[in-house]
Amino acid sequence: MRFSWGGAAALVVACLLATGAARAGQAGDLVFADRGPWALGDRTLVWTMTHQGPAAPNFARFDNGSLTLSQATDPSDGKPVLHLDQKSDALSRRIGPFPTSGGDPVVTYFLESTTRDMAALTGGNPDYIRNRLKDAVFRGGEVTGTADAPEVVLRPFADDPNKARMHGFETLEIRFRMGADPSQPVREMIARTTGPVAAPPAQPTVPGAAPVAPEPAPYLHALALQ
């Protein structure tokens, strides 16, 4: 989904914060503001990346990762496309391509990665988690901050009927920190739990041994634009 803001974007944000009340969907408008068409050329946008949580075998922890958005040429038709390159001590991969006129690939990546992390650490259904995040963005988000630095705050599972089975993710809070113009890239994206997450026991590598659960630890997934 794409949104068109034009030159009135900063005025809309200022009015919203002045009244202290967001209409339904306003948080989603900010998070998914129209940031295309992207025309990076030879430039790149780089976010530092932190990924922390329980020492589960299907979860990669690191502090000094990066996520780079760059433009390339699609060899099939010669048109520009976007790529994301994720790098850390734990892994290195390219994600894409994405259209230059589409939505924000970094926001999409961040939300999808958070969904997959939660599913991996809780054993939950990723479709259920994904739908709850969508509901939080478009119907339950809170807009705070100032006109020059608005924030969108989401607590997608605080009132979820299944929160007793979320192993600590019921305390998940997601923040999007932006500048005055929502058409510019999001400066910071943070998903964190306020308490520890208890990952399920891992299957033992020694036959006959009992499964051992990782030590509970808070979850943190953060991107900060350099």
C-alpha positions, 0 to 999 in steps of 0.5 A: 500500500502506498500513500501520497503526502506531497508538500503538506506532510510536515503540516499534517504531522504538526497538526496531529501532534498539536491535537494529541489525537491520531485518527484511525490509520494515521500511524500507518500513513506515517510508517508507509508514507510514499517514499518512491520513486527511489532514485539513489543512483550510485548512492547507498543508504546504510542502517546499522543493525542490532539483533539480540535475544535468547541463544536459540539455534534458529536465531542469529544474534549480533551487535554490529550488522548493517543493512544497505539499500542500493540501486542496480540495473535489472539485466532482464529489461535494463530498468532500475531496481533496489536491493537490500544487503544484510551483513553481520558476523552471523550471515551475509545475504542479498534481498530483492529486487524491489521496484524503485516506485514501490513502497519502502523495502526497509520497512517491509524487511523490518516488519517481516524480520520481526515476524519471523523472529517471533515465530522462530522463538515462540513456535507461533504461526507467522501468518497470525503474527504478521496479521497482528502487526498489520492491525497494530500499524493501521488501527492501533498505532500511537503517534508521539514526539514532535513535528520535527521528530514524530514517532509511531509506537505499536504494542501489537500483543498487549491485549492479544487473547493469546498473549499467555502463549507468547513467551514474553513477546506480549510485551513487544513494543515497536517504534518508528522514529522519523523526520519532519518529512515522512517521505524521507527514509525512516531514521530508526526502527526498534522492536524490543520486549520489555522483559525476557523471551523464553525460547522453546527447548532445542532438540538435543544433538546427543541421542537420548539427552533431554531438550535444553531450553536457552536462557531467557533474554530480552528481544531486540531488533533495531535499525538506525540510519547512518 
